[in-house]
Amino acid sequence: MQINLFIVDDHYMIIEGIQSLLVQEKDINWMGHATSAASCLAFLKNHQPDVI
């Protein structure tokens, strides 16, 4: 079972760090990231991640 993941953080270095830790995980589908609440909400209008 694959987990759809979307990250929200205002620091791009944190996003890159989390992504680098999880990129090799077969059960995690990296859907993308947002750096603000507004961009996160815009993403969620068309997508349904399992974990934010």
C-alpha positions as CSV (number, residue, x, y, z in Angstrom):
1,M,0.0,0.0,0.0
2,Q,1.4,3.3,-1.1
3,I,1.1,6.5,1.1
4,N,0.6,9.8,-0.8
5,L,2.5,12.5,1.0
6,F,2.4,16.3,0.6
7,I,4.7,18.5,2.7
8,V,4.0,22.1,3.8
9,D,6.8,24.2,5.3
10,D,7.9,27.8,4.7
11,H,11.6,26.8,4.7
12,Y,12.7,25.1,1.4
13,M,15.7,23.5,3.1
14,I,13.4,21.6,5.4
15,I,11.3,20.4,2.5
16,E,14.5,19.3,0.7
17,G,15.7,17.5,3.8
18,I,12.4,15.6,4.3
19,Q,12.3,14.7,0.6
20,S,15.9,13.4,0.6
21,L,15.1,11.1,3.6
22,L,11.9,9.7,2.0
23,V,12.8,9.6,-1.7
24,Q,14.1,6.0,-1.5
25,E,11.0,4.7,0.3
26,K,9.0,2.5,-2.0
27,D,5.8,2.9,0.0
28,I,5.8,6.7,-0.1
29,N,4.6,8.6,-3.1
30,W,5.9,12.2,-2.9
31,M,3.0,14.3,-4.3
32,G,4.8,17.6,-3.9
33,H,5.2,20.5,-1.5
34,A,3.9,24.0,-0.6
35,T,5.6,26.8,1.2
36,S,2.4,28.6,2.3
37,A,-1.1,27.7,3.5
38,A,-2.6,29.4,0.4
39,S,-0.6,27.2,-2.0
40,C,-1.4,24.1,0.1
41,L,-5.1,24.8,-0.1
42,A,-4.9,25.4,-3.9
43,F,-3.2,22.0,-4.2
44,L,-5.8,20.3,-2.1
45,K,-8.6,21.5,-4.4
46,N,-7.5,19.0,-7.0
47,H,-5.5,16.3,-5.0
48,Q,-6.1,14.1,-2.0
49,P,-2.9,13.2,-0.2
50,D,-3.0,10.7,2.6
51,V,-0.6,12.6,4.8
52,I,0.1,16.4,4.9
